[in-house]
Amino acid sequence: MSELQLDVRLDGFDEPIGVFVRDDNDALAFAYREDYLLRPNAVPLSLSMPLRNGPFADVPTRAFFNNLLQERDGHLRKVMATYALQRDDVAGLLMRLGKDCPGAISVLEAGSPPAKIPGEYANDYEPIAIERMEAIVSALHNREELPDGTADPSPLAGVQSKIALTKLPNGFLAEPRRGTGAPTTHILKAPDRKRPQDAALEFLALKLSAKLGIETAEAELIRFGGIEALLIKRFDRAHDQNGRVVRIHQEDFAQALGLPAELKYERRGTSDRCFNVDGIRRVLNQTKNPAEERIRFVRQTLFDLAIGNMDAHAKNHAILHSGASNIRVSPRYDLLPTQLDPALTTELPYKIGTACKIDDITARDFDLFLKNLGIENAAAQRRMRLMNAEYIARNLADNLSRIARYDKTFADLIATNLRTLLPKLDVAVPEAAESRDTFVARGGGWRLES
């Protein structure tokens, strides 16, 4: 391949922040511009590529920029066929797709004007008629082509069917007008036909997370043409002093750790390159308040185990860059009780100590998890284990009857997981969890056992 040089832009800065290069040997590199490094408000593109002079080599550069491409490859295949590109030609693909990278980043041909700007509600958005919204949701639900004229302005990571939209102050949903580069404010997810309850289940999981005091993305259920969809408020958006919608730079943990999307689960990595608790600790240690973030992560982990969310992989955790010294973990998102789907794995996304499944976790494993997270003292580990497990168990148990009114299966799964996990952590099982039915996964689905 021939050499290719692209500008890397970050919303909020008038000039490119760096240069992305593919050389004659197909190796990739990224370097910050010197004038950007001199700016007092400069933020790193990634924790894996801190602010410094000189280029970053192929491995960290390829991992970060490859993560900007969609995991769903339908649109990628079209671009690859049209321009005769290979999937590993990250630079070539971003030259065609880089103006629509998710988040605040854009990758553009050298010398191109900005592709992303703040959005003004009054001028930059086109309200979507209800009939068109029904057609969009139906297409997502059936995994079909979106209606003519619909172009997702911010292709999103993940395998679920979703589209980025904007919710106007009057409550109507809208699309950014073509060519404006205006940000979206919400993500709309439509459940797959094979799993029609996913939207409602994720809504319940998000609400539960928020109710337990874990910072969580706001969400609501909306019905279009008989299909229940989930509308989630983006946490990487804000309003400036003029009321315009602006983007906040964010990256997921795979990018922060310099891992390609293929290594988003610990089980897919190697001993020296994987998403594990040691890597999570390294990310948390670079936030503004590491001690607070560690406690939060412990509670999130216990919550995920209890609700059966076995998909908390590296791309389902993110950090927000609000300034060079203001890095924090994002609100929770993409929460789904995957254990309810017998087609999905029950293996944990990252090990708890030496355990790969919830059934294998012991108090020793959990204390080792805490140690790997940066809590060295044995007494502190025991205190953290008991305090947080009791907190999650008590609050989930208090909500089981309420959850059951919406979805009994989900409530019984939570109770089953609490009965499995808590005794091994030396924590008593609340009565509300003890008295519920047990569910056992079978090849054809879940079987009720009294």
Contacts in CASP RR format, 6 or more apart in sequence:
PFRMAT RR
TARGET T0000
AUTHOR 0000-0000-0000
METHOD contacts of the structure
MODEL  1
MSELQLDVRLDGFDEPIGVFVRDDNDALAFAYREDYLLRPNAVPLSLSMP
LRNGPFADVPTRAFFNNLLQERDGHLRKVMATYALQRDDVAGLLMRLGKD
CPGAISVLEAGSPPAKIPGEYANDYEPIAIERMEAIVSALHNREELPDGT
ADPSPLAGVQSKIALTKLPNGFLAEPRRGTGAPTTHILKAPDRKRPQDAA
LEFLALKLSAKLGIETAEAELIRFGGIEALLIKRFDRAHDQNGRVVRIHQ
EDFAQALGLPAELKYERRGTSDRCFNVDGIRRVLNQTKNPAEERIRFVRQ
TLFDLAIGNMDAHAKNHAILHSGASNIRVSPRYDLLPTQLDPALTTELPY
KIGTACKIDDITARDFDLFLKNLGIENAAAQRRMRLMNAEYIARNLADNL
SRIARYDKTFADLIATNLRTLLPKLDVAVPEAAESRDTFVARGGGWRLES
1 22 0 8 1.000
1 24 0 8 1.000
1 26 0 8 1.000
1 89 0 8 1.000
2 24 0 8 1.000
3 21 0 8 1.000
3 22 0 8 1.000
3 23 0 8 1.000
3 24 0 8 1.000
4 21 0 8 1.000
4 22 0 8 1.000
4 91 0 8 1.000
4 92 0 8 1.000
4 95 0 8 1.000
5 19 0 8 1.000
5 20 0 8 1.000
5 21 0 8 1.000
5 22 0 8 1.000
5 110 0 8 1.000
6 19 0 8 1.000
6 20 0 8 1.000
6 21 0 8 1.000
6 91 0 8 1.000
6 94 0 8 1.000
6 95 0 8 1.000
6 107 0 8 1.000
6 108 0 8 1.000
6 109 0 8 1.000
6 110 0 8 1.000
7 16 0 8 1.000
7 18 0 8 1.000
7 19 0 8 1.000
7 20 0 8 1.000
7 107 0 8 1.000
7 108 0 8 1.000
7 109 0 8 1.000
7 110 0 8 1.000
7 111 0 8 1.000
7 112 0 8 1.000
8 16 0 8 1.000
8 17 0 8 1.000
8 18 0 8 1.000
8 19 0 8 1.000
8 20 0 8 1.000
8 30 0 8 1.000
8 45 0 8 1.000
8 105 0 8 1.000
8 106 0 8 1.000
8 107 0 8 1.000
9 16 0 8 1.000
9 17 0 8 1.000
9 105 0 8 1.000
9 106 0 8 1.000
9 107 0 8 1.000
9 108 0 8 1.000
9 114 0 8 1.000
9 115 0 8 1.000
9 116 0 8 1.000
10 17 0 8 1.000
10 43 0 8 1.000
10 45 0 8 1.000
10 104 0 8 1.000
10 105 0 8 1.000
10 249 0 8 1.000
11 103 0 8 1.000
11 104 0 8 1.000
11 105 0 8 1.000
11 106 0 8 1.000
11 114 0 8 1.000
11 116 0 8 1.000
11 117 0 8 1.000
11 118 0 8 1.000
11 183 0 8 1.000
11 246 0 8 1.000
11 247 0 8 1.000
11 249 0 8 1.000
12 104 0 8 1.000
12 118 0 8 1.000
12 246 0 8 1.000
12 247 0 8 1.000
13 36 0 8 1.000
13 39 0 8 1.000
14 114 0 8 1.000
15 33 0 8 1.000
15 35 0 8 1.000
15 36 0 8 1.000
16 33 0 8 1.000
16 36 0 8 1.000
16 108 0 8 1.000
16 111 0 8 1.000
17 32 0 8 1.000
17 33 0 8 1.000
17 36 0 8 1.000
17 42 0 8 1.000
17 45 0 8 1.000
18 30 0 8 1.000
18 31 0 8 1.000
18 32 0 8 1.000
18 33 0 8 1.000
18 36 0 8 1.000
19 30 0 8 1.000
19 31 0 8 1.000
19 33 0 8 1.000
19 110 0 8 1.000
20 28 0 8 1.000
20 29 0 8 1.000
20 30 0 8 1.000
20 61 0 8 1.000
20 65 0 8 1.000
20 91 0 8 1.000
20 94 0 8 1.000
20 107 0 8 1.000
21 28 0 8 1.000
21 29 0 8 1.000
21 30 0 8 1.000
21 31 0 8 1.000
21 55 0 8 1.000
21 91 0 8 1.000
22 28 0 8 1.000
22 89 0 8 1.000
22 90 0 8 1.000
22 91 0 8 1.000
22 92 0 8 1.000
23 29 0 8 1.000
26 89 0 8 1.000
27 57 0 8 1.000
27 58 0 8 1.000
28 58 0 8 1.000
28 61 0 8 1.000
28 62 0 8 1.000
28 65 0 8 1.000
28 90 0 8 1.000
28 91 0 8 1.000
29 55 0 8 1.000
29 56 0 8 1.000
29 57 0 8 1.000
29 58 0 8 1.000
29 61 0 8 1.000
30 45 0 8 1.000
30 49 0 8 1.000
30 55 0 8 1.000
30 56 0 8 1.000
30 61 0 8 1.000
30 64 0 8 1.000
30 65 0 8 1.000
31 53 0 8 1.000
31 54 0 8 1.000
31 55 0 8 1.000
31 56 0 8 1.000
32 42 0 8 1.000
32 45 0 8 1.000
32 51 0 8 1.000
32 52 0 8 1.000
32 53 0 8 1.000
32 54 0 8 1.000
34 53 0 8 1.000
36 42 0 8 1.000
37 51 0 8 1.000
37 52 0 8 1.000
37 53 0 8 1.000
40 324 0 8 1.000
41 323 0 8 1.000
41 324 0 8 1.000
42 51 0 8 1.000
42 324 0 8 1.000
43 51 0 8 1.000
43 249 0 8 1.000
43 321 0 8 1.000
43 323 0 8 1.000
43 324 0 8 1.000
44 50 0 8 1.000
44 51 0 8 1.000
44 321 0 8 1.000
44 324 0 8 1.000
45 64 0 8 1.000
45 105 0 8 1.000
45 251 0 8 1.000
46 60 0 8 1.000
46 64 0 8 1.000
46 251 0 8 1.000
46 255 0 8 1.000
46 256 0 8 1.000
46 258 0 8 1.000
47 251 0 8 1.000
47 255 0 8 1.000
47 256 0 8 1.000
47 257 0 8 1.000
47 283 0 8 1.000
47 286 0 8 1.000
47 319 0 8 1.000
47 327 0 8 1.000
48 60 0 8 1.000
48 63 0 8 1.000
48 64 0 8 1.000
48 255 0 8 1.000
48 256 0 8 1.000
48 257 0 8 1.000
48 258 0 8 1.000
49 56 0 8 1.000
49 60 0 8 1.000
49 61 0 8 1.000
49 64 0 8 1.000
51 324 0 8 1.000
59 258 0 8 1.000
60 258 0 8 1.000
62 90 0 8 1.000
62 260 0 8 1.000
63 254 0 8 1.000
63 255 0 8 1.000
63 258 0 8 1.000
63 259 0 8 1.000
63 260 0 8 1.000
64 251 0 8 1.000
64 255 0 8 1.000
64 258 0 8 1.000
65 90 0 8 1.000
65 91 0 8 1.000
65 94 0 8 1.000
65 107 0 8 1.000
66 90 0 8 1.000
66 260 0 8 1.000
66 261 0 8 1.000
67 157 0 8 1.000
67 252 0 8 1.000
67 254 0 8 1.000
67 255 0 8 1.000
67 260 0 8 1.000
67 261 0 8 1.000
67 315 0 8 1.000
68 94 0 8 1.000
68 98 0 8 1.000
68 101 0 8 1.000
68 102 0 8 1.000
68 105 0 8 1.000
68 107 0 8 1.000
69 76 0 8 1.000
69 90 0 8 1.000
69 93 0 8 1.000
69 94 0 8 1.000
69 97 0 8 1.000
70 76 0 8 1.000
70 155 0 8 1.000
70 156 0 8 1.000
70 157 0 8 1.000
70 158 0 8 1.000
71 157 0 8 1.000
71 158 0 8 1.000
71 159 0 8 1.000
71 261 0 8 1.000
71 315 0 8 1.000
72 158 0 8 1.000
72 159 0 8 1.000
73 87 0 8 1.000
75 97 0 8 1.000
75 155 0 8 1.000
76 87 0 8 1.000
76 93 0 8 1.000
76 97 0 8 1.000
79 85 0 8 1.000
79 93 0 8 1.000
79 96 0 8 1.000
79 97 0 8 1.000
80 86 0 8 1.000
80 87 0 8 1.000
80 93 0 8 1.000
83 92 0 8 1.000
83 96 0 8 1.000
85 92 0 8 1.000
85 93 0 8 1.000
85 96 0 8 1.000
87 93 0 8 1.000
94 101 0 8 1.000
94 107 0 8 1.000
95 107 0 8 1.000
95 109 0 8 1.000
97 155 0 8 1.000
98 106 0 8 1.000
98 107 0 8 1.000
98 108 0 8 1.000
98 115 0 8 1.000
99 106 0 8 1.000
99 107 0 8 1.000
99 108 0 8 1.000
99 115 0 8 1.000
99 116 0 8 1.000
100 106 0 8 1.000
100 115 0 8 1.000
100 152 0 8 1.000
100 153 0 8 1.000
100 154 0 8 1.000
100 155 0 8 1.000
101 107 0 8 1.000
101 155 0 8 1.000
102 154 0 8 1.000
102 155 0 8 1.000
102 156 0 8 1.000
102 157 0 8 1.000
103 154 0 8 1.000
103 236 0 8 1.000
103 247 0 8 1.000
103 249 0 8 1.000
103 250 0 8 1.000
104 116 0 8 1.000
104 236 0 8 1.000
104 247 0 8 1.000
104 248 0 8 1.000
104 249 0 8 1.000
104 250 0 8 1.000
105 249 0 8 1.000
106 114 0 8 1.000
106 115 0 8 1.000
106 116 0 8 1.000
108 115 0 8 1.000
115 181 0 8 1.000
116 181 0 8 1.000
116 183 0 8 1.000
116 247 0 8 1.000
117 180 0 8 1.000
117 181 0 8 1.000
117 182 0 8 1.000
118 182 0 8 1.000
118 183 0 8 1.000
118 240 0 8 1.000
118 244 0 8 1.000
118 245 0 8 1.000
118 246 0 8 1.000
119 125 0 8 1.000
119 176 0 8 1.000
119 180 0 8 1.000
119 181 0 8 1.000
119 182 0 8 1.000
119 183 0 8 1.000
119 244 0 8 1.000
119 245 0 8 1.000
119 246 0 8 1.000
120 182 0 8 1.000
120 243 0 8 1.000
120 244 0 8 1.000
120 245 0 8 1.000
121 168 0 8 1.000
121 169 0 8 1.000
121 243 0 8 1.000
121 245 0 8 1.000
123 177 0 8 1.000
124 176 0 8 1.000
124 177 0 8 1.000
124 180 0 8 1.000
124 181 0 8 1.000
124 182 0 8 1.000
125 166 0 8 1.000
125 168 0 8 1.000
125 174 0 8 1.000
125 175 0 8 1.000
125 176 0 8 1.000
125 177 0 8 1.000
125 182 0 8 1.000
126 174 0 8 1.000
126 175 0 8 1.000
126 176 0 8 1.000
126 177 0 8 1.000
127 168 0 8 1.000
127 172 0 8 1.000
127 173 0 8 1.000
127 174 0 8 1.000
128 136 0 8 1.000
128 165 0 8 1.000
128 172 0 8 1.000
128 173 0 8 1.000
128 174 0 8 1.000
128 175 0 8 1.000
130 224 0 8 1.000
132 147 0 8 1.000
132 150 0 8 1.000
133 173 0 8 1.000
133 224 0 8 1.000
134 224 0 8 1.000
134 225 0 8 1.000
135 147 0 8 1.000
136 146 0 8 1.000
136 147 0 8 1.000
136 150 0 8 1.000
136 163 0 8 1.000
136 188 0 8 1.000
136 224 0 8 1.000
137 188 0 8 1.000
137 190 0 8 1.000
137 224 0 8 1.000
137 225 0 8 1.000
137 227 0 8 1.000
137 229 0 8 1.000
138 144 0 8 1.000
138 224 0 8 1.000
138 225 0 8 1.000
138 227 0 8 1.000
139 145 0 8 1.000
139 146 0 8 1.000
139 147 0 8 1.000
140 146 0 8 1.000
140 161 0 8 1.000
140 162 0 8 1.000
140 163 0 8 1.000
140 188 0 8 1.000
140 189 0 8 1.000
140 190 0 8 1.000
140 229 0 8 1.000
141 161 0 8 1.000
141 190 0 8 1.000
141 191 0 8 1.000
141 192 0 8 1.000
141 193 0 8 1.000
141 227 0 8 1.000
142 193 0 8 1.000
143 161 0 8 1.000
143 192 0 8 1.000
143 193 0 8 1.000
146 152 0 8 1.000
146 163 0 8 1.000
150 163 0 8 1.000
150 175 0 8 1.000
151 178 0 8 1.000
152 163 0 8 1.000
152 164 0 8 1.000
153 164 0 8 1.000
153 175 0 8 1.000
153 176 0 8 1.000
153 181 0 8 1.000
153 182 0 8 1.000
153 184 0 8 1.000
154 164 0 8 1.000
154 183 0 8 1.000
154 184 0 8 1.000
156 162 0 8 1.000
156 163 0 8 1.000
156 164 0 8 1.000
156 187 0 8 1.000
157 252 0 8 1.000
157 261 0 8 1.000
157 315 0 8 1.000
158 315 0 8 1.000
160 189 0 8 1.000
160 192 0 8 1.000
160 198 0 8 1.000
161 189 0 8 1.000
161 190 0 8 1.000
161 191 0 8 1.000
161 192 0 8 1.000
162 187 0 8 1.000
162 188 0 8 1.000
162 189 0 8 1.000
162 190 0 8 1.000
163 187 0 8 1.000
163 188 0 8 1.000
164 184 0 8 1.000
164 186 0 8 1.000
164 187 0 8 1.000
164 188 0 8 1.000
164 234 0 8 1.000
165 173 0 8 1.000
165 174 0 8 1.000
165 175 0 8 1.000
165 184 0 8 1.000
165 185 0 8 1.000
165 186 0 8 1.000
165 187 0 8 1.000
165 188 0 8 1.000
166 173 0 8 1.000
166 174 0 8 1.000
166 175 0 8 1.000
166 176 0 8 1.000
166 182 0 8 1.000
166 183 0 8 1.000
166 184 0 8 1.000
166 185 0 8 1.000
166 186 0 8 1.000
166 245 0 8 1.000
167 173 0 8 1.000
167 174 0 8 1.000
167 185 0 8 1.000
167 186 0 8 1.000
167 231 0 8 1.000
167 233 0 8 1.000
168 174 0 8 1.000
173 186 0 8 1.000
173 188 0 8 1.000
173 231 0 8 1.000
176 182 0 8 1.000
176 183 0 8 1.000
176 184 0 8 1.000
182 245 0 8 1.000
183 237 0 8 1.000
183 245 0 8 1.000
183 246 0 8 1.000
183 247 0 8 1.000
184 234 0 8 1.000
184 237 0 8 1.000
185 233 0 8 1.000
185 234 0 8 1.000
185 237 0 8 1.000
185 245 0 8 1.000
186 231 0 8 1.000
186 232 0 8 1.000
186 233 0 8 1.000
186 234 0 8 1.000
187 231 0 8 1.000
187 232 0 8 1.000
187 234 0 8 1.000
188 222 0 8 1.000
188 229 0 8 1.000
188 230 0 8 1.000
188 231 0 8 1.000
188 232 0 8 1.000
189 198 0 8 1.000
189 199 0 8 1.000
189 202 0 8 1.000
189 229 0 8 1.000
189 230 0 8 1.000
189 231 0 8 1.000
189 232 0 8 1.000
190 199 0 8 1.000
190 227 0 8 1.000
190 229 0 8 1.000
191 197 0 8 1.000
191 198 0 8 1.000
191 199 0 8 1.000
191 227 0 8 1.000
191 228 0 8 1.000
191 229 0 8 1.000
192 198 0 8 1.000
195 341 0 8 1.000
196 227 0 8 1.000
196 228 0 8 1.000
197 407 0 8 1.000
198 336 0 8 1.000
199 221 0 8 1.000
199 228 0 8 1.000
199 229 0 8 1.000
199 230 0 8 1.000
200 221 0 8 1.000
200 228 0 8 1.000
200 406 0 8 1.000
200 407 0 8 1.000
201 336 0 8 1.000
201 337 0 8 1.000
201 340 0 8 1.000
201 407 0 8 1.000
201 410 0 8 1.000
202 219 0 8 1.000
202 230 0 8 1.000
202 334 0 8 1.000
202 335 0 8 1.000
202 336 0 8 1.000
203 219 0 8 1.000
203 220 0 8 1.000
203 221 0 8 1.000
203 230 0 8 1.000
204 403 0 8 1.000
204 406 0 8 1.000
204 407 0 8 1.000
204 410 0 8 1.000
205 307 0 8 1.000
205 309 0 8 1.000
205 335 0 8 1.000
205 336 0 8 1.000
205 337 0 8 1.000
206 216 0 8 1.000
206 217 0 8 1.000
206 219 0 8 1.000
206 232 0 8 1.000
206 332 0 8 1.000
206 333 0 8 1.000
206 335 0 8 1.000
207 219 0 8 1.000
208 303 0 8 1.000
208 307 0 8 1.000
208 396 0 8 1.000
208 399 0 8 1.000
208 403 0 8 1.000
209 216 0 8 1.000
209 300 0 8 1.000
209 303 0 8 1.000
209 332 0 8 1.000
209 335 0 8 1.000
210 216 0 8 1.000
210 218 0 8 1.000
211 395 0 8 1.000
211 399 0 8 1.000
212 299 0 8 1.000
212 303 0 8 1.000
212 391 0 8 1.000
212 392 0 8 1.000
212 395 0 8 1.000
212 396 0 8 1.000
214 296 0 8 1.000
214 299 0 8 1.000
214 300 0 8 1.000
214 303 0 8 1.000
214 332 0 8 1.000
215 296 0 8 1.000
215 331 0 8 1.000
215 332 0 8 1.000
216 331 0 8 1.000
216 332 0 8 1.000
216 333 0 8 1.000
216 335 0 8 1.000
217 232 0 8 1.000
217 233 0 8 1.000
217 234 0 8 1.000
217 235 0 8 1.000
217 331 0 8 1.000
217 332 0 8 1.000
217 333 0 8 1.000
218 232 0 8 1.000
218 233 0 8 1.000
219 230 0 8 1.000
219 231 0 8 1.000
219 232 0 8 1.000
219 233 0 8 1.000
220 230 0 8 1.000
220 231 0 8 1.000
221 228 0 8 1.000
221 229 0 8 1.000
221 230 0 8 1.000
221 231 0 8 1.000
222 228 0 8 1.000
222 229 0 8 1.000
222 230 0 8 1.000
222 231 0 8 1.000
223 229 0 8 1.000
232 333 0 8 1.000
235 248 0 8 1.000
235 250 0 8 1.000
235 320 0 8 1.000
235 330 0 8 1.000
235 331 0 8 1.000
235 333 0 8 1.000
236 247 0 8 1.000
236 248 0 8 1.000
236 249 0 8 1.000
236 250 0 8 1.000
236 320 0 8 1.000
236 330 0 8 1.000
237 245 0 8 1.000
237 246 0 8 1.000
237 247 0 8 1.000
237 248 0 8 1.000
238 245 0 8 1.000
238 246 0 8 1.000
238 248 0 8 1.000
239 245 0 8 1.000
239 246 0 8 1.000
240 246 0 8 1.000
248 320 0 8 1.000
248 321 0 8 1.000
248 322 0 8 1.000
249 320 0 8 1.000
249 321 0 8 1.000
250 318 0 8 1.000
250 319 0 8 1.000
250 320 0 8 1.000
250 321 0 8 1.000
250 330 0 8 1.000
251 318 0 8 1.000
251 319 0 8 1.000
251 321 0 8 1.000
252 314 0 8 1.000
252 315 0 8 1.000
252 316 0 8 1.000
252 317 0 8 1.000
252 318 0 8 1.000
253 275 0 8 1.000
253 280 0 8 1.000
253 283 0 8 1.000
253 314 0 8 1.000
253 315 0 8 1.000
253 317 0 8 1.000
253 318 0 8 1.000
253 319 0 8 1.000
254 260 0 8 1.000
254 261 0 8 1.000
254 263 0 8 1.000
254 264 0 8 1.000
254 275 0 8 1.000
254 314 0 8 1.000
254 315 0 8 1.000
256 283 0 8 1.000
256 319 0 8 1.000
257 275 0 8 1.000
257 279 0 8 1.000
257 282 0 8 1.000
257 283 0 8 1.000
257 314 0 8 1.000
259 273 0 8 1.000
259 274 0 8 1.000
259 275 0 8 1.000
259 314 0 8 1.000
261 315 0 8 1.000
262 268 0 8 1.000
263 269 0 8 1.000
263 273 0 8 1.000
263 274 0 8 1.000
263 275 0 8 1.000
263 314 0 8 1.000
264 275 0 8 1.000
264 313 0 8 1.000
264 314 0 8 1.000
264 315 0 8 1.000
264 349 0 8 1.000
265 275 0 8 1.000
265 313 0 8 1.000
265 314 0 8 1.000
265 347 0 8 1.000
265 349 0 8 1.000
265 350 0 8 1.000
266 274 0 8 1.000
266 275 0 8 1.000
266 276 0 8 1.000
266 348 0 8 1.000
266 349 0 8 1.000
266 350 0 8 1.000
266 351 0 8 1.000
267 347 0 8 1.000
267 356 0 8 1.000
268 274 0 8 1.000
269 275 0 8 1.000
275 313 0 8 1.000
275 314 0 8 1.000
275 349 0 8 1.000
275 350 0 8 1.000
276 350 0 8 1.000
276 351 0 8 1.000
276 372 0 8 1.000
277 350 0 8 1.000
277 351 0 8 1.000
277 353 0 8 1.000
277 369 0 8 1.000
277 372 0 8 1.000
277 373 0 8 1.000
278 372 0 8 1.000
280 297 0 8 1.000
280 317 0 8 1.000
280 350 0 8 1.000
280 373 0 8 1.000
281 294 0 8 1.000
281 372 0 8 1.000
281 373 0 8 1.000
281 374 0 8 1.000
283 319 0 8 1.000
284 290 0 8 1.000
284 293 0 8 1.000
284 294 0 8 1.000
284 297 0 8 1.000
284 329 0 8 1.000
284 373 0 8 1.000
286 327 0 8 1.000
287 293 0 8 1.000
287 319 0 8 1.000
287 327 0 8 1.000
287 328 0 8 1.000
287 329 0 8 1.000
288 325 0 8 1.000
288 326 0 8 1.000
288 327 0 8 1.000
288 328 0 8 1.000
289 328 0 8 1.000
293 328 0 8 1.000
293 329 0 8 1.000
294 373 0 8 1.000
294 374 0 8 1.000
294 375 0 8 1.000
295 384 0 8 1.000
295 388 0 8 1.000
296 329 0 8 1.000
297 329 0 8 1.000
297 373 0 8 1.000
298 370 0 8 1.000
298 373 0 8 1.000
298 384 0 8 1.000
298 388 0 8 1.000
299 388 0 8 1.000
299 391 0 8 1.000
299 392 0 8 1.000
300 312 0 8 1.000
300 332 0 8 1.000
301 312 0 8 1.000
301 352 0 8 1.000
301 369 0 8 1.000
302 388 0 8 1.000
302 389 0 8 1.000
302 392 0 8 1.000
303 309 0 8 1.000
303 392 0 8 1.000
303 396 0 8 1.000
304 310 0 8 1.000
304 312 0 8 1.000
304 335 0 8 1.000
305 352 0 8 1.000
305 358 0 8 1.000
305 361 0 8 1.000
305 417 0 8 1.000
305 421 0 8 1.000
306 392 0 8 1.000
306 393 0 8 1.000
306 396 0 8 1.000
306 414 0 8 1.000
306 417 0 8 1.000
306 418 0 8 1.000
306 421 0 8 1.000
307 335 0 8 1.000
307 337 0 8 1.000
307 396 0 8 1.000
307 410 0 8 1.000
307 413 0 8 1.000
307 414 0 8 1.000
307 417 0 8 1.000
308 337 0 8 1.000
308 338 0 8 1.000
308 339 0 8 1.000
308 340 0 8 1.000
308 358 0 8 1.000
308 413 0 8 1.000
308 414 0 8 1.000
308 417 0 8 1.000
309 335 0 8 1.000
309 336 0 8 1.000
309 337 0 8 1.000
309 338 0 8 1.000
309 339 0 8 1.000
310 338 0 8 1.000
310 339 0 8 1.000
310 344 0 8 1.000
310 345 0 8 1.000
310 346 0 8 1.000
310 347 0 8 1.000
310 348 0 8 1.000
310 349 0 8 1.000
311 334 0 8 1.000
311 336 0 8 1.000
311 338 0 8 1.000
311 344 0 8 1.000
311 349 0 8 1.000
312 349 0 8 1.000
312 350 0 8 1.000
313 349 0 8 1.000
313 350 0 8 1.000
314 349 0 8 1.000
316 333 0 8 1.000
316 334 0 8 1.000
316 349 0 8 1.000
317 329 0 8 1.000
317 330 0 8 1.000
318 329 0 8 1.000
318 330 0 8 1.000
318 333 0 8 1.000
319 327 0 8 1.000
319 328 0 8 1.000
319 329 0 8 1.000
319 330 0 8 1.000
320 327 0 8 1.000
320 328 0 8 1.000
320 329 0 8 1.000
320 330 0 8 1.000
321 327 0 8 1.000
322 328 0 8 1.000
337 410 0 8 1.000
337 413 0 8 1.000
338 344 0 8 1.000
338 345 0 8 1.000
339 346 0 8 1.000
339 413 0 8 1.000
339 417 0 8 1.000
339 441 0 8 1.000
340 409 0 8 1.000
340 410 0 8 1.000
340 413 0 8 1.000
340 446 0 8 1.000
342 441 0 8 1.000
342 442 0 8 1.000
342 443 0 8 1.000
342 444 0 8 1.000
342 445 0 8 1.000
342 446 0 8 1.000
346 357 0 8 1.000
346 358 0 8 1.000
346 441 0 8 1.000
347 356 0 8 1.000
347 357 0 8 1.000
348 355 0 8 1.000
348 356 0 8 1.000
348 357 0 8 1.000
348 358 0 8 1.000
351 369 0 8 1.000
352 361 0 8 1.000
352 365 0 8 1.000
352 366 0 8 1.000
352 369 0 8 1.000
353 361 0 8 1.000
353 364 0 8 1.000
353 365 0 8 1.000
353 366 0 8 1.000
353 368 0 8 1.000
353 369 0 8 1.000
353 372 0 8 1.000
354 360 0 8 1.000
354 365 0 8 1.000
354 368 0 8 1.000
355 361 0 8 1.000
355 362 0 8 1.000
355 365 0 8 1.000
358 417 0 8 1.000
358 420 0 8 1.000
358 421 0 8 1.000
359 420 0 8 1.000
361 421 0 8 1.000
361 424 0 8 1.000
361 425 0 8 1.000
362 424 0 8 1.000
363 385 0 8 1.000
363 424 0 8 1.000
363 425 0 8 1.000
363 426 0 8 1.000
366 385 0 8 1.000
366 425 0 8 1.000
367 378 0 8 1.000
367 381 0 8 1.000
367 382 0 8 1.000
367 385 0 8 1.000
370 380 0 8 1.000
370 381 0 8 1.000
370 384 0 8 1.000
370 385 0 8 1.000
371 381 0 8 1.000
375 381 0 8 1.000
375 384 0 8 1.000
385 425 0 8 1.000
385 426 0 8 1.000
386 425 0 8 1.000
386 426 0 8 1.000
386 427 0 8 1.000
389 421 0 8 1.000
389 422 0 8 1.000
389 425 0 8 1.000
389 427 0 8 1.000
390 427 0 8 1.000
393 418 0 8 1.000
393 422 0 8 1.000
393 427 0 8 1.000
393 429 0 8 1.000
393 430 0 8 1.000
393 433 0 8 1.000
394 430 0 8 1.000
396 414 0 8 1.000
396 418 0 8 1.000
396 433 0 8 1.000
397 415 0 8 1.000
397 418 0 8 1.000
397 430 0 8 1.000
397 431 0 8 1.000
397 432 0 8 1.000
397 433 0 8 1.000
398 430 0 8 1.000
398 432 0 8 1.000
400 411 0 8 1.000
400 414 0 8 1.000
400 415 0 8 1.000
400 432 0 8 1.000
400 433 0 8 1.000
400 436 0 8 1.000
401 411 0 8 1.000
401 432 0 8 1.000
403 410 0 8 1.000
403 411 0 8 1.000
403 414 0 8 1.000
404 410 0 8 1.000
404 411 0 8 1.000
404 412 0 8 1.000
404 436 0 8 1.000
409 439 0 8 1.000
409 446 0 8 1.000
411 436 0 8 1.000
412 436 0 8 1.000
412 437 0 8 1.000
412 438 0 8 1.000
412 439 0 8 1.000
412 448 0 8 1.000
413 439 0 8 1.000
413 446 0 8 1.000
414 433 0 8 1.000
415 432 0 8 1.000
415 433 0 8 1.000
415 434 0 8 1.000
415 436 0 8 1.000
415 437 0 8 1.000
415 438 0 8 1.000
416 436 0 8 1.000
416 438 0 8 1.000
416 439 0 8 1.000
418 429 0 8 1.000
418 430 0 8 1.000
418 433 0 8 1.000
419 429 0 8 1.000
419 433 0 8 1.000
419 434 0 8 1.000
419 438 0 8 1.000
422 428 0 8 1.000
422 429 0 8 1.000
422 433 0 8 1.000
423 429 0 8 1.000
437 448 0 8 1.000
437 449 0 8 1.000
437 450 0 8 1.000
438 448 0 8 1.000
438 449 0 8 1.000
438 450 0 8 1.000
439 446 0 8 1.000
439 447 0 8 1.000
439 448 0 8 1.000
439 449 0 8 1.000
440 446 0 8 1.000
440 447 0 8 1.000
440 449 0 8 1.000
END
